[in-house]
Every structure is written in structure tokens, then in C-alpha cells.
Amino acid sequence: MGERYYLNVICPFCKHKQDGYGDEMFTGIYYAPTSGFLTHKCEKCGKIIDLEKYSGIDAEGTARTKYGIKAVKEFKKGIVKNAK
């Protein structure tokens, strides 16, 4: 439904470089907004990193269809609810 990325992330809170995951081809933190991968929990301090804000890559802009945009908006609503 949309673009996906592997990001090299350093926690903005504790400055820990995230190990992430991957294989021989891909390493880093997975950012795939249309699939619900919008945040990452720091491996050291446990704080939630907003990958859209961190990367500067507009989440809705990664969608290829109107359904993808709708999915991203719904995923974002879930993040706000879970943060409270």
C-alpha cells in the first residue's frame, strides 16, 4: 500500500544508537506507515520514538492509494490513544 524504509535511529532522549533488525540486505529501524510501523521503542530507555517526526518523512505521503492514506490516519489515532 505504500513506501517503507529502514532508518538508522539514535534515540533523541538517551542518544542510544538503535540496533534494529534486518538481514544481509536491510538493517535499521523499520518505518512503514501504511502497515502501522510509525514508532519505535528505544532499546535502552524504553521511550517511544515517533519515526515520522524523527525522519521528517510524511507518513500520509508514503501512501500510494486513498486507502493507504486512510490506514495511516487510523494508525495515528491508535498511537494517540495508546500514549494517554
C-alpha positions, -999 to +999 in steps of 0.1 A: +000+000+000+029+024+004+066+031+008+087+016+036+121+025+049+149+012+072+162+041+093+194+044+113+180+058+145+197+074+175+173+079+204+165+116+208+161+111+246+191+090+257+213+091+225+215+053+222+221+040+187+193+016+180+204-019+168+172-025+150+169-056+129+174-068+094+192-093+073+220-090+048+201-066+026+183-044+051+193-031+085+179-004+108+145+005+122+115-003+101+093+026+091+063+016+071+034+040+079+007+022+058+015-010+077+013+006+111+050+009+118+051+046+129+070+044+162+099+025+178+105+018+214+141+027+224+161-004+232+178+013+262+155+039+278+121+025+266+108+058+254+087+058+222+103+075+192+079+090+166+095+079+134+076+104+112+089+133+133+124+117+136+128+111+099+109+140+085+092+116+061+054+125+059+035+093+069+005+101+047+029+110+018+042+074+018+007+060+008+001+051-028-037+050-026-065+068-008-070+036+012-034+038+023-038+074+035-069+063+054-050+035+070-022+058+081-047+082+097-063+053+116-029+041+128-020+076+140-053+077+160-043+045+177-009+059+187-025+089+203-050+067+223-022+044+235+000+073+245-026+085+271 
